[in-house]
Amino acid sequence: MQGGIVLALFTTLAFTGIFLRSEALIREAVTSSASSYIDLVVDTRLWNASHGGVWVAKSATVRENPYLRQLGVEPDTRTVSGTILTMRNPSAMTTELSTISESDGRVSFHLTSLKPLNVDHAPDAWEREVLKRFEVDPAEVSRIQSGPNGRTLRLMRPLHVDPTCLRCHGEQGVRVGDVRGAVSVSASLARTDGIVRQNAFALVGIWLCVMVVGGFLMRVLIKQMIERIECSEGQLLGLATTDSLT
C-alpha cells in the first residue's frame, strides 16, 4: 500500500514538472517571437528614417499624415510628371504594418508616448505605467493580460531618439538618447494556450496509463513475493517437523 502511494506521488511530481517546464518553454518561445517582431519594427523604422521618410503615391485611400505639418514637415510633393506623393514617416509606416500584421492574425504594434502628437498613440493604463518606468529603467517589459478573447502577451520596448529622429522631433526639445516613446506589441495566446491544454491532457493520459500499469505490475510482484514467503515458511515448517534432530 505504501509503495503504491510512493509511486503515485513520484509520478505525479514528475509529470507536473514536465508540464510546467513545457509550458514555460512555450511561453519563452512566444515572448522571443514578440521580441523579434519589435526588432524588425525598430530596424524598419531606422531604415525609413535614414532615408528621410518613404514617398508613396497619394490616392483616395492613401492620404497624407496630417501630424507632419505640426512638426514643420510638408507631407506632400509632386513629381516632374505631376504625380502627387505623400510621405510615410516611421510612425505612419509602423501603424500601417501593424494593420497588415493584425489582419493576418499575427501580432499588433502600437506606438505610444507620454506626449503623443497622434491621439491614436495615447497609452493605455499599463503602457503609461511602463513608459514612466522606462524613464528610470529602459529594460524591455512584458506581461500576460486576460481579456474577453482570451489571454494576450504584451511586450514593450522603449524607442530612443537617434540623429535621424531630429528632423521631425528636433523642435520638441528632445536630445539623442532620450526615450521618445515605445513600441508596444500584443500577441494572442489562444493558439499556445490550446497547445498547453493538449499537452496537459496528453500528460494526464500518460500518467493514468503509468499508474494503471504500474499498479498492476506492483500487485503482481507483491503477490509473487507473498507466495514465495509462504512457500519458504512451508519449507521451514516441514523441516522443523521432519528433521530427526528436532
Secondary structure, DSSP 4 states (H G I P E B T S, - for coil): -HHHHHHHHHHHHHHHHHHHHHHHHHHHHHHHHHHHHHHHHHHHHHHHHHTT-EEEE--SSS---THHHHTT---EEE-TTS-EEEEE-HHHHHHHHHHHHHHTTSEEEEEE-SS-SSGGG---HHHHHHHHHHTT----EEEEEEETTEEEEEEEEEEE--GGGHHHHGGGT--TT-EEEEEEEEEE-HHHHHHHHHHHHHHHHHHHHHHHHHHHHHHHHHHHHHHHHHHHHHHHHHHHHH-TT-
